[in-house]
Amino acid sequence: MRWVTAGFGCLLMVCAGTIYLLPAWGDGLRSQAQLSVSDYNLVATGLNAGTWLGVIGGALYDKVGPLPTGFCATVLLLLGYFGIRLCVQGILPPKTWLIVIFALIIGQGSGFV
């Protein structure tokens, strides 16, 4: 059981660091969503602002423990990344404000981890 817990802990740490990979996938996002430089900077600010709200994840952790908090982090990360993907594919409108909201959700999910 300890190895399973250690494995999932490592997976969560990898997921928590995905916001630091913005330079790796940011150029593709910028070109496919046709974002200007200032719009791209808003997306980056959204990612950072989501982590600044990490107090919410800490309060949830204190109240219910690590398992529900980790589950919430997983849901938030999936929702955020999938939402950006839908915007880039044109299924959702590729509006800057919508991508920034999904970036905030990603940042919040990283803060929960």
N, CA, C and O atoms as a GROMACS GRO file, in nm:
protein
  452
    1MET      N    1   0.082  -0.120   0.000
    1MET     CA    2   0.000   0.000   0.000
    1MET      C    3   0.087   0.126   0.000
    1MET      O    4   0.049   0.228  -0.058
    2ARG      N    5   0.202   0.118   0.065
    2ARG     CA    6   0.290   0.236   0.069
    2ARG      C    7   0.340   0.272  -0.070
    2ARG      O    8   0.353   0.390  -0.103
    3TRP      N    9   0.368   0.169  -0.153
    3TRP     CA   10   0.418   0.197  -0.286
    3TRP      C   11   0.310   0.258  -0.374
    3TRP      O   12   0.339   0.342  -0.459
    4VAL      N   13   0.188   0.217  -0.356
    4VAL     CA   14   0.076   0.276  -0.430
    4VAL      C   15   0.061   0.422  -0.392
    4VAL      O   16   0.046   0.509  -0.478
    5THR      N   17   0.066   0.449  -0.263
    5THR     CA   18   0.056   0.586  -0.215
    5THR      C   19   0.173   0.671  -0.266
    5THR      O   20   0.154   0.785  -0.308
    6ALA      N   21   0.292   0.615  -0.263
    6ALA     CA   22   0.409   0.688  -0.314
    6ALA      C   23   0.396   0.713  -0.464
    6ALA      O   24   0.432   0.821  -0.512
    7GLY      N   25   0.346   0.616  -0.537
    7GLY     CA   26   0.327   0.633  -0.682
    7GLY      C   27   0.228   0.743  -0.715
    7GLY      O   28   0.253   0.827  -0.801
    8PHE      N   29   0.113   0.742  -0.644
    8PHE     CA   30   0.015   0.847  -0.669
    8PHE      C   31   0.065   0.983  -0.620
    8PHE      O   32   0.030   1.085  -0.679
    9GLY      N   33   0.144   0.985  -0.516
    9GLY     CA   34   0.203   1.111  -0.470
    9GLY      C   35   0.296   1.171  -0.575
    9GLY      O   36   0.296   1.291  -0.598
   10CYS      N   37   0.377   1.084  -0.637
   10CYS     CA   38   0.466   1.132  -0.744
   10CYS      C   39   0.386   1.182  -0.863
   10CYS      O   40   0.421   1.283  -0.924
   11LEU      N   41   0.279   1.112  -0.898
   11LEU     CA   42   0.193   1.155  -1.009
   11LEU      C   43   0.131   1.291  -0.980
   11LEU      O   44   0.123   1.376  -1.069
   12LEU      N   45   0.086   1.312  -0.857
   12LEU     CA   46   0.030   1.441  -0.820
   12LEU      C   47   0.134   1.553  -0.828
   12LEU      O   48   0.102   1.664  -0.870
   13MET      N   49   0.256   1.524  -0.790
   13MET     CA   50   0.362   1.625  -0.797
   13MET      C   51   0.393   1.662  -0.942
   13MET      O   52   0.420   1.778  -0.973
   14VAL      N   53   0.388   1.563  -1.031
   14VAL     CA   54   0.408   1.591  -1.173
   14VAL      C   55   0.295   1.680  -1.224
   14VAL      O   56   0.319   1.775  -1.298
   15CYS      N   57   0.172   1.650  -1.184
   15CYS     CA   58   0.057   1.730  -1.227
   15CYS      C   59   0.064   1.872  -1.171
   15CYS      O   60   0.022   1.967  -1.237
   16ALA      N   61   0.116   1.885  -1.050
   16ALA     CA   62   0.124   2.017  -0.988
   16ALA      C   63   0.221   2.108  -1.064
   16ALA      O   64   0.205   2.230  -1.062
   17GLY      N   65   0.320   2.050  -1.129
   17GLY     CA   66   0.419   2.130  -1.198
   17GLY      C   67   0.387   2.162  -1.342
   17GLY      O   68   0.468   2.223  -1.411
   18THR      N   69   0.268   2.123  -1.389
   18THR     CA   70   0.238   2.145  -1.531
   18THR      C   71   0.227   2.292  -1.567
   18THR      O   72   0.249   2.328  -1.683
   19ILE      N   73   0.195   2.378  -1.473
   19ILE     CA   74   0.186   2.520  -1.508
   19ILE      C   75   0.321   2.579  -1.543
   19ILE      O   76   0.330   2.680  -1.613
   20TYR      N   77   0.427   2.515  -1.494
   20TYR     CA   78   0.561   2.564  -1.525
   20TYR      C   79   0.606   2.523  -1.665
   20TYR      O   80   0.714   2.562  -1.710
   21LEU      N   81   0.525   2.444  -1.733
   21LEU     CA   82   0.553   2.404  -1.871
   21LEU      C   83   0.487   2.496  -1.973
   21LEU      O   84   0.485   2.464  -2.092
   22LEU      N   85   0.433   2.607  -1.929
   22LEU     CA   86   0.368   2.700  -2.022
   22LEU      C   87   0.457   2.738  -2.139
   22LEU      O   88   0.407   2.744  -2.251
   23PRO      N   89   0.586   2.764  -2.120
   23PRO     CA   90   0.669   2.795  -2.237
   23PRO      C   91   0.675   2.681  -2.339
   23PRO      O   92   0.698   2.706  -2.457
   24ALA      N   93   0.654   2.557  -2.294
   24ALA     CA   94   0.660   2.443  -2.386
   24ALA      C   95   0.536   2.435  -2.474
   24ALA      O   96   0.546   2.404  -2.593
   25TRP      N   97   0.418   2.462  -2.419
   25TRP     CA   98   0.297   2.452  -2.498
   25TRP      C   99   0.232   2.586  -2.529
   25TRP      O  100   0.130   2.592  -2.598
   26GLY      N  101   0.290   2.694  -2.478
   26GLY     CA  102   0.232   2.826  -2.497
   26GLY      C  103   0.237   2.876  -2.640
   26GLY      O  104   0.143   2.941  -2.686
   27ASP      N  105   0.346   2.846  -2.713
   27ASP     CA  106   0.354   2.892  -2.852
   27ASP      C  107   0.249   2.824  -2.940
   27ASP      O  108   0.190   2.887  -3.027
   28GLY      N  109   0.226   2.695  -2.915
   28GLY     CA  110   0.122   2.625  -2.989
   28GLY      C  111  -0.016   2.680  -2.957
   28GLY      O  112  -0.099   2.696  -3.046
   29LEU      N  113  -0.040   2.710  -2.831
   29LEU     CA  114  -0.167   2.770  -2.792
   29LEU      C  115  -0.184   2.906  -2.857
   29LEU      O  116  -0.291   2.939  -2.908
   30ARG      N  117  -0.078   2.984  -2.855
   30ARG     CA  118  -0.084   3.119  -2.911
   30ARG      C  119  -0.115   3.117  -3.060
   30ARG      O  120  -0.194   3.198  -3.108
   31SER      N  121  -0.053   3.026  -3.133
   31SER     CA  122  -0.075   3.022  -3.277
   31SER      C  123  -0.210   2.960  -3.312
   31SER      O  124  -0.279   3.009  -3.401
   32GLN      N  125  -0.248   2.854  -3.243
   32GLN     CA  126  -0.373   2.787  -3.278
   32GLN      C  127  -0.496   2.866  -3.234
   32GLN      O  128  -0.598   2.865  -3.303
   33ALA      N  129  -0.488   2.933  -3.120
   33ALA     CA  130  -0.600   3.014  -3.073
   33ALA      C  131  -0.591   3.157  -3.124
   33ALA      O  132  -0.678   3.239  -3.095
   34GLN      N  133  -0.486   3.188  -3.200
   34GLN     CA  134  -0.463   3.320  -3.258
   34GLN      C  135  -0.466   3.429  -3.149
   34GLN      O  136  -0.539   3.528  -3.159
   35LEU      N  137  -0.385   3.406  -3.046
   35LEU     CA  138  -0.376   3.502  -2.937
   35LEU      C  139  -0.264   3.602  -2.964
   35LEU      O  140  -0.159   3.566  -3.017
   36SER      N  141  -0.289   3.726  -2.929
   36SER     CA  142  -0.182   3.825  -2.937
   36SER      C  143  -0.088   3.805  -2.818
   36SER      O  144  -0.115   3.724  -2.730
   37VAL      N  145   0.021   3.879  -2.819
   37VAL     CA  146   0.117   3.867  -2.709
   37VAL      C  147   0.052   3.910  -2.577
   37VAL      O  148   0.074   3.846  -2.474
   38SER      N  149  -0.026   4.016  -2.580
   38SER     CA  150  -0.091   4.061  -2.455
   38SER      C  151  -0.197   3.960  -2.410
   38SER      O  152  -0.214   3.940  -2.289
   39ASP      N  153  -0.268   3.896  -2.504
   39ASP     CA  154  -0.364   3.793  -2.465
   39ASP      C  155  -0.293   3.672  -2.406
   39ASP      O  156  -0.340   3.613  -2.309
   40TYR      N  157  -0.181   3.636  -2.463
   40TYR     CA  158  -0.101   3.525  -2.410
   40TYR      C  159  -0.053   3.557  -2.268
   40TYR      O  160  -0.052   3.470  -2.182
   41ASN      N  161  -0.015   3.682  -2.245
   41ASN     CA  162   0.026   3.723  -2.111
   41ASN      C  163  -0.090   3.716  -2.012
   41ASN      O  164  -0.069   3.686  -1.894
   42LEU      N  165  -0.212   3.743  -2.059
   42LEU     CA  166  -0.330   3.727  -1.973
   42LEU      C  167  -0.350   3.581  -1.933
   42LEU      O  168  -0.386   3.551  -1.819
   43VAL      N  169  -0.328   3.491  -2.028
   43VAL     CA  170  -0.339   3.348  -1.998
   43VAL      C  171  -0.235   3.308  -1.893
   43VAL      O  172  -0.267   3.235  -1.799
   44ALA      N  173  -0.113   3.355  -1.909
   44ALA     CA  174  -0.007   3.325  -1.811
   44ALA      C  175  -0.042   3.383  -1.675
   44ALA      O  176  -0.017   3.319  -1.572
   45THR      N  177  -0.100   3.502  -1.672
   45THR     CA  178  -0.142   3.562  -1.546
   45THR      C  179  -0.255   3.482  -1.484
   45THR      O  180  -0.262   3.468  -1.361
   46GLY      N  181  -0.344   3.429  -1.568
   46GLY     CA  182  -0.451   3.344  -1.517
   46GLY      C  183  -0.398   3.218  -1.449
   46GLY      O  184  -0.448   3.178  -1.344
   47LEU      N  185  -0.296   3.157  -1.510
   47LEU     CA  186  -0.233   3.040  -1.447
   47LEU      C  187  -0.176   3.075  -1.311
   47LEU      O  188  -0.196   3.003  -1.213
   48ASN      N  189  -0.104   3.186  -1.306
   48ASN     CA  190  -0.043   3.228  -1.179
   48ASN      C  191  -0.149   3.267  -1.076
   48ASN      O  192  -0.137   3.232  -0.959
   49ALA      N  193  -0.251   3.339  -1.120
   49ALA     CA  194  -0.355   3.381  -1.026
   49ALA      C  195  -0.428   3.261  -0.967
   49ALA      O  196  -0.468   3.263  -0.851
   50GLY      N  197  -0.444   3.156  -1.046
   50GLY     CA  198  -0.507   3.035  -0.992
   50GLY      C  199  -0.426   2.974  -0.880
   50GLY      O  200  -0.484   2.925  -0.782
   51THR      N  201  -0.295   2.976  -0.892
   51THR     CA  202  -0.212   2.921  -0.783
   51THR      C  203  -0.212   3.013  -0.662
   51THR      O  204  -0.197   2.968  -0.549
   52TRP      N  205  -0.229   3.142  -0.685
   52TRP     CA  206  -0.234   3.235  -0.572
   52TRP      C  207  -0.357   3.209  -0.486
   52TRP      O  208  -0.358   3.244  -0.367
   53LEU      N  209  -0.459   3.148  -0.544
   53LEU     CA  210  -0.580   3.116  -0.469
   53LEU      C  211  -0.569   2.979  -0.403
   53LEU      O  212  -0.671   2.919  -0.366
   54GLY      N  213  -0.447   2.929  -0.388
   54GLY     CA  214  -0.424   2.798  -0.330
   54GLY      C  215  -0.471   2.785  -0.186
   54GLY      O  216  -0.473   2.674  -0.132
   55VAL      N  217  -0.507   2.894  -0.124
   55VAL     CA  218  -0.559   2.892   0.013
   55VAL      C  219  -0.686   2.807   0.018
   55VAL      O  220  -0.713   2.740   0.118
   56ILE      N  221  -0.763   2.810  -0.089
   56ILE     CA  222  -0.887   2.733  -0.094
   56ILE      C  223  -0.855   2.584  -0.083
   56ILE      O  224  -0.920   2.511  -0.007
   57GLY      N  225  -0.755   2.538  -0.158
   57GLY     CA  226  -0.715   2.398  -0.150
   57GLY      C  227  -0.662   2.360  -0.014
   57GLY      O  228  -0.687   2.250   0.035
   58GLY      N  229  -0.589   2.450   0.049
   58GLY     CA  230  -0.537   2.425   0.183
   58GLY      C  231  -0.648   2.413   0.286
   58GLY      O  232  -0.643   2.328   0.374
   59ALA      N  233  -0.748   2.498   0.274
   59ALA     CA  234  -0.861   2.492   0.366
   59ALA      C  235  -0.940   2.362   0.345
   59ALA      O  236  -0.984   2.300   0.442
   60LEU      N  237  -0.956   2.322   0.219
   60LEU     CA  238  -1.024   2.196   0.191
   60LEU      C  239  -0.945   2.078   0.246
   60LEU      O  240  -1.003   1.986   0.303
   61TYR      N  241  -0.814   2.082   0.230
   61TYR     CA  242  -0.728   1.975   0.283
   61TYR      C  243  -0.743   1.964   0.435
   61TYR      O  244  -0.752   1.854   0.489
   62ASP      N  245  -0.745   2.078   0.503
   62ASP     CA  246  -0.759   2.077   0.649
   62ASP      C  247  -0.895   2.022   0.692
   62ASP      O  248  -0.906   1.958   0.796
   63LYS      N  249  -0.996   2.046   0.611
   63LYS     CA  250  -1.132   2.005   0.648
   63LYS      C  251  -1.160   1.858   0.617
   63LYS      O  252  -1.216   1.787   0.701
   64VAL      N  253  -1.120   1.811   0.496
   64VAL     CA  254  -1.161   1.676   0.453
   64VAL      C  255  -1.045   1.580   0.431
   64VAL      O  256  -1.068   1.460   0.419
   65GLY      N  257  -0.922   1.630   0.425
   65GLY     CA  258  -0.807   1.540   0.410
   65GLY      C  259  -0.753   1.534   0.268
   65GLY      O  260  -0.800   1.604   0.179
   66PRO      N  261  -0.652   1.450   0.249
   66PRO     CA  262  -0.580   1.450   0.122
   66PRO      C  263  -0.654   1.384   0.005
   66PRO      O  264  -0.640   1.430  -0.108
   67LEU      N  265  -0.730   1.279   0.029
   67LEU     CA  266  -0.794   1.208  -0.082
   67LEU      C  267  -0.898   1.292  -0.154
   67LEU      O  268  -0.890   1.303  -0.277
   68PRO      N  269  -0.995   1.352  -0.085
   68PRO     CA  270  -1.090   1.437  -0.157
   68PRO      C  271  -1.024   1.560  -0.220
   68PRO      O  272  -1.065   1.605  -0.328
   69THR      N  273  -0.922   1.614  -0.154
   69THR     CA  274  -0.853   1.730  -0.210
   69THR      C  275  -0.779   1.692  -0.337
   69THR      O  276  -0.780   1.766  -0.435
   70GLY      N  277  -0.714   1.575  -0.337
   70GLY     CA  278  -0.647   1.527  -0.457
   70GLY      C  279  -0.745   1.499  -0.569
   70GLY      O  280  -0.715   1.525  -0.686
   71PHE      N  281  -0.862   1.447  -0.535
   71PHE     CA  282  -0.965   1.424  -0.637
   71PHE      C  283  -1.012   1.555  -0.697
   71PHE      O  284  -1.028   1.566  -0.818
   72CYS      N  285  -1.034   1.656  -0.612
   72CYS     CA  286  -1.073   1.789  -0.663
   72CYS      C  287  -0.965   1.848  -0.753
   72CYS      O  288  -0.996   1.910  -0.855
   73ALA      N  289  -0.840   1.828  -0.716
   73ALA     CA  290  -0.729   1.877  -0.799
   73ALA      C  291  -0.731   1.810  -0.935
   73ALA      O  292  -0.710   1.875  -1.037
   74THR      N  293  -0.757   1.679  -0.937
   74THR     CA  294  -0.764   1.606  -1.064
   74THR      C  295  -0.876   1.659  -1.152
   74THR      O  296  -0.856   1.680  -1.271
   75VAL      N  297  -0.992   1.680  -1.093
   75VAL     CA  298  -1.107   1.731  -1.169
   75VAL      C  299  -1.078   1.870  -1.223
   75VAL      O  300  -1.108   1.899  -1.339
   76LEU      N  301  -1.019   1.957  -1.141
   76LEU     CA  302  -0.989   2.093  -1.186
   76LEU      C  303  -0.887   2.093  -1.299
   76LEU      O  304  -0.903   2.166  -1.397
   77LEU      N  305  -0.781   2.012  -1.286
   77LEU     CA  306  -0.680   2.007  -1.392
   77LEU      C  307  -0.739   1.953  -1.522
   77LEU      O  308  -0.713   2.007  -1.630
   78LEU      N  309  -0.819   1.847  -1.513
   78LEU     CA  310  -0.881   1.792  -1.634
   78LEU      C  311  -0.976   1.893  -1.697
   78LEU      O  312  -0.976   1.911  -1.819
   79LEU      N  313  -1.057   1.959  -1.616
   79LEU     CA  314  -1.151   2.058  -1.668
   79LEU      C  315  -1.077   2.173  -1.736
   79LEU      O  316  -1.116   2.216  -1.844
   80GLY      N  317  -0.971   2.221  -1.673
   80GLY     CA  318  -0.897   2.333  -1.730
   80GLY      C  319  -0.828   2.299  -1.860
   80GLY      O  320  -0.843   2.371  -1.959
   81TYR      N  321  -0.753   2.190  -1.862
   81TYR     CA  322  -0.682   2.153  -1.984
   81TYR      C  323  -0.777   2.111  -2.095
   81TYR      O  324  -0.755   2.144  -2.212
   82PHE      N  325  -0.883   2.038  -2.060
   82PHE     CA  326  -0.979   1.996  -2.162
   82PHE      C  327  -1.054   2.117  -2.217
   82PHE      O  328  -1.085   2.123  -2.336
   83GLY      N  329  -1.083   2.214  -2.130
   83GLY     CA  330  -1.150   2.336  -2.177
   83GLY      C  331  -1.064   2.415  -2.274
   83GLY      O  332  -1.114   2.466  -2.375
   84ILE      N  333  -0.935   2.426  -2.245
   84ILE     CA  334  -0.845   2.495  -2.339
   84ILE      C  335  -0.837   2.419  -2.470
   84ILE      O  336  -0.833   2.479  -2.577
   85ARG      N  337  -0.835   2.286  -2.461
   85ARG     CA  338  -0.832   2.206  -2.584
   85ARG      C  339  -0.957   2.230  -2.667
   85ARG      O  340  -0.948   2.244  -2.789
   86LEU      N  341  -1.073   2.235  -2.603
   86LEU     CA  342  -1.197   2.261  -2.676
   86LEU      C  343  -1.197   2.399  -2.741
   86LEU      O  344  -1.251   2.417  -2.851
   87CYS      N  345  -1.138   2.496  -2.673
   87CYS     CA  346  -1.128   2.631  -2.732
   87CYS      C  347  -1.036   2.630  -2.854
   87CYS      O  348  -1.067   2.692  -2.956
   88VAL      N  349  -0.924   2.561  -2.844
   88VAL     CA  350  -0.828   2.557  -2.955
   88VAL      C  351  -0.887   2.482  -3.075
   88VAL      O  352  -0.862   2.520  -3.190
   89GLN      N  353  -0.964   2.377  -3.049
   89GLN     CA  354  -1.024   2.300  -3.157
   89GLN      C  355  -1.144   2.368  -3.219
   89GLN      O  356  -1.193   2.325  -3.323
   90GLY      N  357  -1.193   2.475  -3.157
   90GLY     CA  358  -1.307   2.547  -3.212
   90GLY      C  359  -1.441   2.494  -3.166
   90GLY      O  360  -1.544   2.544  -3.211
   91ILE      N  361  -1.444   2.394  -3.080
   91ILE     CA  362  -1.571   2.343  -3.027
   91ILE      C  363  -1.634   2.446  -2.935
   91ILE      O  364  -1.755   2.470  -2.939
   92LEU      N  365  -1.551   2.508  -2.852
   92LEU     CA  366  -1.591   2.625  -2.775
   92LEU      C  367  -1.530   2.746  -2.845
   92LEU      O  368  -1.426   2.734  -2.910
   93PRO      N  369  -1.592   2.862  -2.831
   93PRO     CA  370  -1.534   2.980  -2.898
   93PRO      C  371  -1.396   3.013  -2.840
   93PRO      O  372  -1.380   3.021  -2.719
   94PRO      N  373  -1.296   3.032  -2.926
   94PRO     CA  374  -1.160   3.060  -2.877
   94PRO      C  375  -1.146   3.205  -2.830
   94PRO      O  376  -1.061   3.280  -2.880
   95LYS      N  377  -1.227   3.243  -2.735
   95LYS     CA  378  -1.223   3.377  -2.679
   95LYS      C  379  -1.115   3.384  -2.572
   95LYS      O  380  -1.094   3.288  -2.498
   96THR      N  381  -1.046   3.495  -2.564
   96THR     CA  382  -0.938   3.510  -2.468
   96THR      C  383  -0.989   3.494  -2.326
   96THR      O  384  -0.926   3.426  -2.245
   97TRP      N  385  -1.102   3.556  -2.293
   97TRP     CA  386  -1.152   3.550  -2.157
   97TRP      C  387  -1.186   3.406  -2.116
   97TRP      O  388  -1.169   3.370  -2.000
   98LEU      N  389  -1.233   3.325  -2.210
   98LEU     CA  390  -1.265   3.186  -2.179
   98LEU      C  391  -1.139   3.104  -2.154
   98LEU      O  392  -1.135   3.020  -2.063
   99ILE      N  393  -1.036   3.128  -2.234
   99ILE     CA  394  -0.909   3.059  -2.214
   99ILE      C  395  -0.846   3.101  -2.081
   99ILE      O  396  -0.785   3.019  -2.013
  100VAL      N  397  -0.860   3.227  -2.045
  100VAL     CA  398  -0.806   3.274  -1.917
  100VAL      C  399  -0.880   3.208  -1.801
  100VAL      O  400  -0.818   3.173  -1.700
  101ILE      N  401  -1.011   3.191  -1.813
  101ILE     CA  402  -1.087   3.123  -1.707
  101ILE      C  403  -1.039   2.979  -1.693
  101ILE      O  404  -1.021   2.931  -1.581
  102PHE      N  405  -1.020   2.910  -1.805
  102PHE     CA  406  -0.969   2.773  -1.797
  102PHE      C  407  -0.827   2.771  -1.740
  102PHE      O  408  -0.791   2.678  -1.668
  103ALA      N  409  -0.747   2.872  -1.770
  103ALA     CA  410  -0.612   2.880  -1.712
  103ALA      C  411  -0.620   2.901  -1.562
  103ALA      O  412  -0.541   2.843  -1.487
  104LEU      N  413  -0.715   2.982  -1.516
  104LEU     CA  414  -0.736   2.999  -1.372
  104LEU      C  415  -0.772   2.866  -1.305
  104LEU      O  416  -0.727   2.836  -1.195
  105ILE      N  417  -0.855   2.788  -1.374
  105ILE     CA  418  -0.894   2.657  -1.320
  105ILE      C  419  -0.773   2.565  -1.311
  105ILE      O  420  -0.759   2.491  -1.214
  106ILE      N  421  -0.686   2.568  -1.413
  106ILE     CA  422  -0.564   2.488  -1.409
  106ILE      C  423  -0.476   2.531  -1.293
  106ILE      O  424  -0.424   2.447  -1.219
  107GLY      N  425  -0.458   2.660  -1.277
  107GLY     CA  426  -0.378   2.711  -1.167
  107GLY      C  427  -0.436   2.673  -1.032
  107GLY      O  428  -0.362   2.640  -0.939
  108GLN      N  429  -0.568   2.678  -1.022
  108GLN     CA  430  -0.633   2.638  -0.897
  108GLN      C  431  -0.611   2.490  -0.871
  108GLN      O  432  -0.583   2.449  -0.758
  109GLY      N  433  -0.623   2.409  -0.975
  109GLY     CA  434  -0.598   2.265  -0.959
  109GLY      C  435  -0.455   2.237  -0.915
  109GLY      O  436  -0.431   2.149  -0.832
  110SER      N  437  -0.360   2.311  -0.970
  110SER     CA  438  -0.221   2.295  -0.927
  110SER      C  439  -0.204   2.338  -0.782
  110SER      O  440  -0.125   2.278  -0.708
  111GLY      N  441  -0.276   2.440  -0.741
  111GLY     CA  442  -0.270   2.483  -0.602
  111GLY      C  443  -0.331   2.382  -0.507
  111GLY      O  444  -0.288   2.374  -0.391
  112PHE      N  445  -0.428   2.307  -0.553
  112PHE     CA  446  -0.490   2.205  -0.468
  112PHE      C  447  -0.394   2.090  -0.443
  112PHE      O  448  -0.398   2.026  -0.338
  113VAL      N  449  -0.307   2.063  -0.540
  113VAL     CA  450  -0.214   1.951  -0.524
  113VAL      C  451  -0.113   1.987  -0.418
  113VAL      O  452  -0.024   1.908  -0.388
   0.00000   0.00000   0.00000
